[in-house]
Amino acid sequence: MLDFSFLDIEQIFGENRLKIFKKYGTKAAITDFSILLGSAFDIGCWWTKSRDLGTGGGCVSTVFWDGTKDSVSNNGCDAGARPALPYSLISSKRVKYVNKIKKIEYGEYPQMVADEKTCKELTDQLDNRGLKQTGRFYNIRTTVTSVEERRFTEYEYKGNRYVCFVGNKNNESLILSDGRRVVDRELYWIRVEPIVWLVDKKTNIALSVKILFRGVQFCSKGKYDGNFETTNIKWFMDNYFSKEIVASKEMVTSKDKILVDDENNVLESDDVSTKNIELENPYMFNLDSVTEDNIIRGCIKSSVPVFLHGASSEGKSARVKQIDPKLVKLSLAGITPEKLNGRSVYNSVKDTMEDKKPTWLERLEEICTSEPDENHILFLDELSNALPSIQGMVYHLVLDREVNDRWKLPDNARIVLAGNEMKDSLVANKVVEPLFNRCAHVYIKTDLKDWLIWASQNRIHPSIISFMVYTKGKYLRSKFDGEKPNADPRKWEMVSKILYKAKKPEMIRALVGENIAREFCKFCNQKIISLGDVLNGNYDYNYLSMLDETEKYAIVVELCNVDIDNLEVVRKFLSNLGEGYLTTFDLIYCFDKKEKMDAIVEQYQKVKKI
């Protein structure tokens, strides 16, 4: 049997205060089930097991709704219960950390009310005998000697489980968590949900996050003598609550399965007769999928050198710059040993040679010293284009975090390297094996989705964005042959600058080649409905239906010139143009101004209200 108890007042406010209260405070949320079980108030006041000596022993110390000390008569039922139990008796497969405090899920209990629509559906199903009973019940028994108890039957509906509570005149003053006031004879359906516990490992205590029940008398004696083991509420938790929160299928005997404790050690069969076997991840890992950016940031945080691989146009520098705008960058292609490792100068006064720090190290030290709590990046670019002798110096820098065997890198400095693959550069050298093996490796290839996000944030010309959406990224890149221009993400950034300044699309053949330039000009050279036509209603829906996809995307680019005052008219027009065009317009339109983004958001909110 699980040994449930309450905390004493010293564990909450005194010198023995648990760590969980330092992080979470002493206030506690109250479940709707607890609110309905009481009649006095709908706020969170919870019992301790300490006697309030200031009242002559007739009251029990409690924690009031505002998190302060209070006391309530020991033979009352209106304070709520935040059960606690030894953490070593339970284990859970649902674990997470919040503010460095461990939270686990263990057991189930009726907690929060379903929304009004679901409550109505459940009531209709109950009236029509369409609800299925699960065979589980939850009991509230006020005193040990009372023969009358309140039993709540559990029902299953659409994969969830509920118990039904009938409102009465005694609790008409209560307000539930969703703002509903309790009404006499109204049915309220309470979801059965996992119980969340805060774990204090040092004291081996698991404490429920919420107040889970009310309506149970603390102690029927005239005065509480401080012996919690003889109280009514302790008897109730031992004989009812502890058995009801865990489904029978979750309990097995040591003969049925090998048991595992909190540290994942196998327990002998003699160690325990029964144990919940919901095993938690012993390493507390987050097993969600990660992106390349997640890996880069993780390596930087962990001080693991990371090597970014990819063609010269993949935006490796931009990714690193986004993480640390103050980074110190060194291009290793053609760098001299003096620039990397520093140089020796003659001191005529002392008649000696003195080593001088490289300027990049002085700059890095200055940045790291000014912000000691932030990590700052030393970005070593074009590693694969560096001479083998330079790669050897970089190896010692990465391995020992030292420059020229004498100057240490700042503690908050992080190393990121980047280079092209051998096939992507005519002058690339193979990275020496010891250096290669000292790094984590991330292989970057920008896809259309990533590029569109970047383009919308960096004022890439709207015609290019629309062209890429229309062609599904077909011309984002073309093969480099060393003879004619090829397209890549960096080239399109250069194209954007020409289009803004010169406004002559044919010029771009010098950057992306004649074939792609021809396709781009063809895309742009469409007869379109102008912004003025849209604002004045000077168009025919029959004509719109005959436009091909290229022409429609061209209209999208034209309409991006609209001002905020006429935005609603344009967006309404585009919603009739066809799927995807409005989304493309929103992406292009709001890329350069915050007020435009706010205007788009406002339009979405209007549509949602309608």
C-alpha positions in Angstrom: 0.0 0.0 0.0 1.3 3.5 -0.9 2.1 5.5 2.2 0.4 8.9 1.6 0.9 11.7 4.0 0.9 15.5 4.2 3.9 17.8 4.7 4.6 19.5 8.0 4.8 23.3 8.3 8.6 23.3 8.7 9.0 21.6 5.3 7.0 24.5 3.7 8.1 27.6 5.6 10.8 26.6 8.1 14.5 25.9 8.1 13.8 22.5 6.5 11.9 24.1 3.6 11.9 21.8 0.5 13.7 23.0 -2.6 10.5 22.7 -4.6 9.0 25.6 -2.7 12.0 27.8 -3.5 11.2 27.3 -7.2 7.4 27.0 -7.2 6.3 29.0 -4.2 3.6 27.8 -1.8 0.5 28.6 -3.7 -1.3 25.6 -5.2 -3.9 25.3 -8.0 -7.1 23.6 -7.1 -8.9 21.1 -9.3 -12.5 21.5 -10.3 -13.2 18.2 -8.7 -12.0 19.7 -5.4 -14.1 22.8 -5.9 -17.2 20.8 -6.4 -16.6 18.6 -3.4 -16.5 21.7 -1.1 -19.0 24.3 -0.3 -17.2 27.2 1.3 -14.8 28.5 -1.3 -13.2 27.8 -4.8 -9.6 28.9 -4.0 -6.6 26.8 -3.0 -6.2 26.3 0.7 -4.4 23.0 1.7 -3.8 21.0 4.8 -0.4 20.3 6.4 0.0 17.6 9.2 1.2 20.1 11.7 -0.9 21.2 14.8 -1.3 25.0 15.1 -0.2 25.5 18.7 -1.2 29.2 18.6 -4.9 28.1 18.6 -4.6 25.9 21.7 -4.3 22.8 19.5 -7.8 23.0 18.1 -6.7 23.8 14.6 -4.5 22.4 11.9 -1.9 24.5 10.2 -2.8 25.2 6.5 -1.4 27.1 3.5 -3.9 29.8 2.5 -4.8 30.6 -1.1 -2.2 33.4 -1.3 0.6 31.1 -0.1 0.8 32.3 3.5 0.4 30.4 6.8 -3.1 29.9 8.1 -5.1 27.4 10.2 -8.4 25.6 10.0 -10.5 23.7 12.5 -9.4 20.1 12.6 -13.0 18.7 12.3 -13.7 20.7 9.2 -13.8 19.5 5.6 -13.1 22.6 3.5 -9.3 22.7 3.2 -7.9 20.6 0.4 -5.4 17.8 0.1 -2.0 17.9 -1.6 -0.9 14.3 -0.9 2.7 13.5 -0.5 4.4 10.1 -0.6 7.9 8.6 -0.7 9.3 9.1 -4.2 11.2 5.8 -3.9 7.9 3.9 -3.9 6.9 5.0 -7.4 8.4 5.4 -10.8 7.1 7.0 -14.0 7.8 7.0 -17.7 6.5 10.6 -18.0 9.3 12.8 -16.6 10.3 16.4 -17.4 12.3 19.1 -15.6 10.9 22.6 -15.1 13.3 25.2 -13.4 15.5 22.2 -12.5 12.7 20.6 -10.5 11.7 17.1 -11.6 8.0 16.6 -12.5 6.5 13.2 -13.0 3.1 11.7 -13.8 1.9 8.9 -11.6 -1.7 7.7 -11.1 -4.9 9.2 -12.3 -7.8 11.1 -10.6 -10.8 13.3 -11.6 -9.4 16.8 -11.9 -10.7 19.4 -14.4 -14.1 20.0 -15.8 -14.8 19.4 -19.5 -15.9 22.3 -21.8 -19.6 23.1 -22.0 -20.0 21.4 -25.4 -18.5 18.1 -24.1 -20.5 18.3 -20.9 -23.7 18.6 -23.0 -22.7 15.7 -25.2 -21.9 13.5 -22.2 -25.2 14.4 -20.6 -27.1 13.5 -23.8 -25.2 10.2 -24.0 -26.0 9.4 -20.3 -29.7 10.1 -20.9 -29.7 7.8 -23.9 -27.7 5.2 -22.1 -24.9 5.6 -24.6 -22.0 5.9 -22.1 -19.8 2.9 -21.3 -18.8 2.4 -17.6 -15.1 1.5 -17.1 -15.7 -0.4 -13.9 -13.7 2.1 -11.8 -15.1 4.3 -9.0 -13.9 7.2 -6.9 -15.2 7.6 -3.4 -15.3 10.5 -1.0 -16.0 9.6 2.6 -16.2 12.4 5.1 -15.5 10.5 8.4 -14.3 7.0 9.4 -17.6 6.3 11.2 -19.9 7.6 8.5 -21.8 5.0 6.6 -22.7 7.5 3.9 -20.2 8.0 1.2 -20.2 9.7 -2.2 -19.3 7.4 -5.1 -18.4 8.7 -8.6 -18.7 6.2 -11.5 -16.1 6.5 -14.3 -17.4 6.6 -17.9 -15.5 6.4 -21.2 -16.3 8.7 -24.1 -14.2 9.3 -27.3 -11.1 7.9 -25.7 -11.3 10.0 -22.5 -12.7 9.1 -19.1 -15.0 11.2 -17.0 -17.0 11.2 -13.7 -20.3 13.1 -13.3 -21.0 15.6 -10.6 -24.4 17.0 -9.9 -24.4 20.7 -8.8 -26.5 21.6 -5.7 -27.6 24.6 -3.8 -24.8 24.3 -1.3 -22.2 25.0 -4.0 -24.0 27.5 -6.2 -21.6 30.3 -5.1 -18.6 28.4 -6.5 -16.9 29.2 -9.8 -15.0 26.6 -11.8 -11.7 27.0 -13.6 -13.3 27.9 -16.9 -15.4 30.7 -15.3 -18.7 28.8 -15.0 -20.7 29.3 -11.9 -22.1 26.1 -10.4 -25.8 25.7 -10.9 -28.2 23.5 -8.9 -28.9 20.2 -10.6 -26.6 20.9 -13.5 -24.4 18.0 -14.5 -20.6 18.7 -14.6 -18.3 16.2 -16.2 -14.8 16.0 -14.7 -12.0 14.5 -16.7 -9.9 11.7 -15.2 -6.3 12.9 -15.8 -2.7 11.9 -14.8 -1.6 13.3 -11.5 1.5 15.4 -11.7 4.0 15.4 -8.8 6.9 17.6 -7.9 9.9 15.6 -6.8 12.3 16.5 -4.0 15.0 13.9 -4.3 17.0 15.0 -1.3 14.1 14.3 1.0 12.6 11.4 -1.1 9.3 13.3 -1.3 6.8 13.5 -4.2 4.2 16.2 -3.7 1.1 16.6 -5.9 1.2 19.8 -7.9 -2.6 20.5 -7.4 -5.0 20.2 -4.6 -6.7 16.9 -5.6 -9.7 16.6 -3.3 -11.8 18.2 -0.5 -14.8 17.2 1.5 -12.9 14.8 3.8 -12.8 15.6 7.5 -9.2 16.0 8.8 -9.8 14.7 12.3 -13.0 14.0 14.3 -11.4 14.5 17.7 -12.2 17.5 19.8 -8.6 18.6 19.4 -5.8 17.4 17.0 -3.0 15.9 19.0 -0.5 16.1 16.2 -0.5 12.3 15.5 -1.3 12.4 11.8 -1.4 8.5 11.6 -4.7 8.5 13.5 -6.5 11.2 11.5 -9.6 10.6 9.4 -8.0 12.0 6.3 -5.0 9.6 6.6 -7.4 6.7 7.0 -9.2 7.9 3.8 -6.0 8.1 1.8 -4.9 4.7 2.9 -8.2 2.9 2.3 -9.6 4.8 -0.7 -7.4 7.3 -2.4 -4.3 5.1 -2.7 -6.2 2.3 -4.3 -8.2 4.5 -6.7 -5.5 6.5 -8.3 -3.7 3.5 -9.9 -5.5 1.3 -12.4 -5.2 -2.4 -11.6 -3.5 -3.1 -14.9 -0.6 -0.9 -13.7 0.1 -3.0 -10.7 2.1 -6.2 -10.9 3.8 -8.4 -8.4 7.5 -9.1 -8.2 6.8 -12.6 -9.4 5.3 -11.3 -12.7 8.1 -9.1 -13.8 11.6 -8.0 -13.0 11.4 -4.8 -11.0 13.6 -1.7 -11.6 14.2 1.0 -9.1 14.8 4.8 -9.7 18.4 4.3 -10.7 17.5 1.5 -13.1 18.9 -1.2 -10.8 17.2 -4.6 -10.8 15.5 -5.4 -7.5 15.5 -8.9 -6.0 12.0 -10.4 -5.6 12.3 -10.2 -1.8 12.8 -6.4 -1.9 9.2 -5.5 -2.7 5.9 -7.3 -3.1 4.2 -4.9 -5.4 5.5 -1.9 -7.5 4.2 0.3 -10.2 6.3 -0.5 -13.3 5.8 2.6 -15.5 9.6 2.9 -16.1 11.0 6.4 -16.7 13.8 7.2 -19.1 16.8 6.8 -16.7 18.9 9.3 -18.6 16.2 12.1 -18.8 16.9 12.5 -22.5 14.7 14.5 -24.9 14.3 12.1 -27.9 12.6 14.6 -30.2 14.2 15.0 -33.7 16.7 17.9 -34.1 17.7 20.2 -37.0 21.2 21.1 -38.1 20.7 24.4 -36.3 19.9 22.5 -33.1 23.1 20.5 -33.4 25.2 23.6 -34.1 23.7 25.4 -31.1 24.1 22.3 -28.9 27.8 22.0 -29.8 28.4 25.7 -29.1 26.6 25.4 -25.7 28.7 22.3 -24.9 32.0 23.7 -26.0 32.4 21.0 -28.7 34.1 22.3 -31.8 31.8 21.9 -34.8 32.7 21.7 -38.5 30.1 23.0 -41.0 30.4 21.3 -44.4 28.7 22.6 -47.6 29.1 24.5 -50.9 30.2 28.1 -50.7 26.7 29.3 -51.4 24.9 27.4 -48.6 25.0 30.2 -46.0 27.3 28.7 -43.5 28.6 32.1 -42.4 25.1 33.5 -42.2 23.9 30.7 -39.9 26.8 31.2 -37.5 26.4 35.0 -37.6 22.8 34.6 -36.7 23.8 32.7 -33.5 26.5 35.2 -32.6 26.4 38.6 -34.3 29.7 39.5 -32.5 31.7 36.5 -33.7 35.3 36.9 -34.7 35.9 35.4 -38.2 39.1 34.2 -39.8 39.3 33.2 -43.4 41.9 30.5 -43.5 42.4 30.4 -47.3 45.8 32.1 -47.9 46.2 33.2 -44.2 49.8 33.5 -43.1 51.1 31.8 -39.9 51.8 35.3 -38.4 48.2 36.3 -38.8 47.0 33.1 -37.2 49.5 32.5 -34.5 50.9 36.0 -33.8 54.4 37.4 -34.6 57.7 38.2 -32.9 58.9 41.8 -32.8 62.2 43.2 -31.7 62.2 45.3 -28.6 65.1 47.7 -29.0 65.0 48.8 -25.4 65.4 45.3 -24.0 67.3 44.1 -27.0 65.0 41.0 -27.1 62.4 39.4 -29.4 58.8 39.6 -28.0 55.8 37.6 -29.1 52.7 39.7 -30.0 49.2 38.4 -29.9 47.4 38.2 -33.2 44.8 41.0 -33.6 41.9 38.5 -33.9 42.7 37.1 -30.4 42.8 40.5 -28.8 39.4 41.3 -30.4 38.0 37.9 -29.2 39.3 38.5 -25.6 37.8 42.0 -25.6 34.3 40.7 -26.6 34.4 37.7 -24.2 35.6 39.9 -21.3 32.8 42.4 -21.9 30.1 39.7 -21.8 31.5 36.9 -19.6 28.1 35.2 -19.3 27.7 34.8 -23.1 29.4 32.4 -25.4 31.2 34.1 -28.4 32.3 32.3 -31.5 35.7 32.1 -33.2 34.7 31.3 -36.7 37.4 29.6 -38.8 36.1 29.7 -42.3 37.5 28.0 -45.5 39.3 25.3 -43.5 39.4 23.0 -46.5 41.1 25.7 -48.6 43.8 26.2 -46.0 47.3 24.8 -46.5 48.2 21.7 -44.6 50.6 23.7 -42.5 47.8 26.1 -41.4 45.5 23.1 -40.7 48.2 21.8 -38.4 48.1 25.1 -36.4 44.3 25.0 -36.3 44.5 21.4 -34.9 46.5 22.6 -31.9 44.2 25.6 -31.5 41.2 23.2 -31.4 42.8 20.5 -29.3 44.5 22.7 -26.6 42.4 25.9 -27.0 45.8 27.7 -27.1 47.4 30.1 -29.6 51.0 29.6 -30.4 51.3 27.3 -27.3 51.1 30.3 -25.0 47.8 32.2 -25.1 44.7 30.5 -23.8 41.3 31.2 -25.5 38.8 32.8 -23.2 36.6 30.3 -21.3 33.5 31.5 -23.0 35.0 31.3 -26.5 33.6 28.6 -28.8 35.1 27.3 -32.0 33.1 26.8 -35.2 34.9 25.7 -38.4 33.6 25.7 -42.0 34.8 24.5 -45.3 33.7 23.3 -48.8 33.6 19.7 -49.8 36.4 18.5 -52.2 33.9 18.3 -55.1 32.7 21.8 -54.5 36.0 23.6 -54.7 38.9 23.4 -57.2 41.4 24.4 -54.5 40.1 22.4 -51.6 42.5 20.3 -49.5 41.6 17.2 -47.6 41.2 18.1 -43.9 43.9 16.3 -41.9 42.5 13.3 -40.0 43.4 14.4 -36.4 41.7 17.7 -36.9 38.7 16.1 -38.6 38.2 13.7 -35.7 38.3 16.5 -33.1 35.1 18.0 -34.4 31.4 17.4 -34.6 30.3 17.5 -38.3 27.2 19.2 -39.7 26.4 18.9 -43.5 24.4 21.9 -44.7 22.3 22.0 -47.8 19.7 24.8 -47.8 16.3 23.6 -49.1 13.6 25.9 -50.6 11.7 26.2 -47.4 14.7 27.4 -45.5 15.7 29.8 -48.3 12.3 31.3 -48.5 12.3 32.1 -44.8 15.7 33.6 -45.1 14.8 35.6 -48.2 11.6 37.0 -46.6 13.7 38.3 -43.7 16.5 39.8 -45.9 14.7 41.9 -48.4 15.2 39.6 -51.4 13.3 41.0 -54.3 9.6 39.9 -54.3 9.8 38.7 -57.9 12.6 36.2 -57.0 10.6 34.8 -54.1 7.5 34.5 -56.3 9.6 32.9 -59.1 11.0 30.3 -56.6 7.6 29.5 -55.3 6.2 29.1 -58.8 9.1 26.9 -60.0 9.2 25.0 -56.7 12.9 25.8 -56.3 14.0 24.3 -59.6 16.3 27.2 -60.4 17.6 27.9 -56.9 20.8 26.1 -58.0 22.4 25.0 -61.2 25.5 23.0 -61.8 28.9 24.8 -61.8 31.1 23.8 -64.7 33.8 26.5 -64.4 32.9 28.0 -67.8 29.5 29.7 -67.4 27.7 31.4 -64.5 25.6 29.1 -62.3 22.8 29.8 -59.9 23.0 29.4 -56.1 21.4 31.1 -53.1 24.2 33.6 -52.9 23.9 34.5 -56.5 20.2 35.2 -56.1 21.0 37.6 -53.3 23.2 39.5 -55.9 20.4 39.3 -58.4 18.1 40.9 -55.9 20.5 43.9 -55.6 20.5 44.4 -59.4 16.7 44.2 -59.6 16.2 46.8 -56.9 18.8 49.3 -58.4 18.7 48.7 -62.2 15.2 47.1 -62.6 16.4 45.2 -65.7 15.9 41.4 -65.4 18.0 40.6 -68.5 21.1 41.7 -66.6 20.9 38.7 -64.4 22.3 36.4 -67.1 25.7 37.6 -65.9 25.1 36.0 -62.6 22.9 32.9 -63.1 23.4 32.2 -66.8 21.4 32.8 -69.9 18.9 29.8 -69.6 17.8 30.7 -66.1 17.7 34.4 -66.9 15.5 33.6 -69.9 13.0 31.7 -67.7 13.0 34.4 -65.1 12.3 37.1 -67.7 9.5 35.0 -69.2 8.0 34.7 -65.7 8.2 38.5 -65.1 7.0 39.4 -68.6 3.3 38.7 -68.0 0.3 40.8 -68.8 -1.2 41.3 -65.4 -4.0 42.9 -63.6 -2.6 46.0 -61.9 -3.0 47.1 -58.4 -5.2 49.9 -59.6 -7.4 47.4 -61.4 -7.9 45.4 -58.2 -8.6 48.5 -56.0 -11.1 49.8 -58.5 -12.7 46.4 -59.2 -11.7 46.7 -62.9 -11.4 43.0 -63.6 -13.6 40.1 -64.7 -13.7 36.8 -62.8 -14.1 34.9 -66.0 -10.8 36.4 -67.2 -9.1 35.4 -63.9 -10.1 31.8 -64.4 -8.3 31.7 -67.7 -4.9 32.9 -66.3 -2.2 30.4 -66.0 -0.1 29.8 -62.9 2.8 32.1 -64.1 0.4 35.0 -64.6 -1.2 34.6 -61.2 2.1 34.7 -59.5 3.0 37.8 -61.4 -0.1 39.4 -60.1 0.9 38.5 -56.6 4.2 40.4 -57.0 2.4 43.5 -58.5 -0.1 43.6 -55.6 2.8 43.6 -53.0 3.0 47.4 -53.7 -0.3 47.9 -51.9 -0.4 50.2 -48.8 -1.8 49.0 -45.5 -5.0 51.0 -45.9 -6.0 48.9 -48.9 -4.6 45.6 -47.7 -7.9 44.1 -46.9 -9.2 44.6 -50.5 -6.1 43.0 -52.0 -6.2 40.0 -49.7 -9.9 39.4 -50.4 -9.1 39.5 -54.1 -6.2 37.0 -53.7 -8.4 34.6 -51.6 -10.5 34.2 -54.7 -7.5 33.8 -57.0 -6.7 30.3 -55.9 -5.0 28.2 -53.2 -1.5 29.3 -52.2 -1.4 32.8 -53.8 -2.6 34.5 -50.7 0.0 32.7 -48.6 2.7 33.7 -51.0 1.5 37.3 -50.9 1.6 37.4 -47.1 5.2 36.0 -47.1 6.4 38.6 -49.6 4.4 41.6 -48.4 5.5 41.7 -44.7 9.2 40.8 -45.0 10.6 44.3 -44.6 8.4 46.2 -42.1 7.0 45.2 -38.7 3.9 47.3 -39.2 3.1 45.3 -42.3 3.4 42.1 -40.3 1.1 43.5 -37.7 -1.4 44.4 -40.4 -1.3 40.9 -41.8 -1.9 39.5 -38.3 -4.8 41.9 -37.8 -6.4 40.6 -41.1 -6.1 37.0 -40.0 -7.8 37.9 -36.7 -10.7 39.5 -38.6 -11.2 36.5 -40.7 -11.1 34.2 -37.6 -13.8 36.3 -35.9 -16.0 36.1 -38.9 
